[in-house]
Amino acid sequence: MPSFDTVLEPDMVKVRNSVDASAKEISTRFDFKGTSASVEWKDKEKEIHATGDAEFQLEQIEAVLYAKLTKQGVVLGFVDKQDKIEKLGGDRVKQVYKIKNGLEAAEAKKVVAAIKESKLKVQAQIEGDIVRITGKALDDLQAAQGALRKALPDLPLSFDNYRK
């Protein structure tokens, strides 16, 4: 039976490019000269670490970072800003942004519910951090993709692993 996987994962190359571009802009901007302002990508943890001399500087760094992410086409829904601002020593502070990768349980249940509400002849099954959708006809699968995009516009879903 034909199937595809519904996933929630950003293009990590674009995220890394955005962080690199943000770091370059921060290093050359006049208002950040002589400060400890920086932004870096932690690949293992899939996190972005922004450091600055004060909380207002973190807000300026965040504005630069979000602008670069948007310019690269990365949906800001993938960026999960952590509530806690860490104090590093002296006046330095750090903000962590986690990059979402994979559907969480609540989001996966929303996808399954949206498929059931669409009344299409397809089945949705949660498998870890993806939702596999199967159906007898390719047209039904394409209709399911449209229904998901319409029902869940706030989730930047992507569809891959097509099988015929």
N, C-alpha and C positions, 0 to 999 in steps of 0.2 A: 504494500500500500504506500502511496506517496506520502511524504512527511517533510516537515521542516522544524527547525528549532528556533524558539523565540528567546533572545538573549538581551542582556543589558550590559554592554561593555563599550567603553570609549576606544578611540584609536589612540593607543599609548604613544605612538610616534608623534602625533599632533600635540598631545599633552606635554611631552618632553620638549618639543620645539617651542611651545608657548612659554614654558618655564625658562628655557635658555634665552629666549628673546626678552623676557621680563628681567632676567638677571643682567643682561647686557644694557637694557635701558636704565635700570636702577644704578648701574655702575657709572653711567655717563650723565645722568641728570644732575643739574646744579643743586637742587634742593636736598639731594642725598649725599653730596660731597662731604667727606670728613665724618660720616656716620657709619654705624655698623649695619646699615640696611642691606639685606641680602635675601635671595630666594633660591632654594635649591630643591632638586628632585631626588627623592629617596626611592630607588628602583625596587628594592626588596619589599619594602612596606607599602609601596604604591601610595606614597604621601608626598606632599609639597610642604616644605618647612620655610616659613618666612620669619626673619628676625629683624628687629629694629631697636631704636633707642627708646621709643615710647609707643603707647597704644595708638596715638594719632598717626604715627609713622607707619604702623602696621595697616591702618586703613588706607593710606596712600599706596602702599605696596599691593594691597588687595585690589585696588582699583586698576593698577597697571596689569596685574596678573589676570584679572577677569577680562580686561580689554584684549589682551593677547590671546586668551583662550577663545573668546568669541570670534576674533579675527581668523583663527585657525579652523573655526567651525565646530569646536567642541561645545556640546550643550552643557550649560552650567549646572544642570540637574545631576551631573556626574560628580560634582565637587561637593563634598560634605565638610563644611567648616566646623571644626571642633569648638565647643563652647568655652573650654578652658584656655586662658592665655597664661603661658608659663613664664615665670620670672627666672632669668638666667644668671643674674649677678650684676650688681651695679644697677644701672637703669635699663639694661637690655631685657627685651621680652621676645617671646617666640609664639607664633601661631601655627597650628598644624591643620592642613587640609587633606582629608582622605579622599581618594578617588574610588568611587563605587565601581565594583566590577562583579557582575552576576546579579540575578534577581534574588531579592530577599523573600522570605516566606510570604509576607503580607502582599508584596507586589505580584508574586507568582499566583496567589489566590485570586487577585484582581484580574489577572490575565485569563485564568480558567473561568471565572464568573462571566467575564465579557464574552468569551467564546460560547458559553451556555446560553447567554441572553440573546446572542445573535441568531439562534435557531438554525444554524448551518449544519450540514451533515458532516461534521468533523468532530474529532475527539481531542481533548487537551489533557496532557498528563505531566505532572511535575516530576522532574528528574534532577534532583540537586538544585543547582542555581539556574537551570534552564527549564523551559516548558516546551515539550514536544507536541506538535499538532499533526494529526494524521487524518486522512480522508481518502475517499475512493477516487475523486476526480481532482485534477490540478486546478480547475476553475473554482472548486470549493475552497481550496487552500488559498488562492489569491483573494477570494472574497473574505476569508478569515483575516488575512493581513489588513485589508481595508477596514474591516470591522474593528480590529484592535487599534489601528491608528486613530479611528474616529472615537472609540470609546475611552481610550487612554491617551489623550494628547499630551499630558504632562510627563509621561514616561518616554524617554528616547529609545524605544525598542528597535532592535535590528533582527533580521531574519537570516539564518544561514543553515548550512548542512542539509541542503535539499536532497531528497531521495525520491527517485521515481519508481 
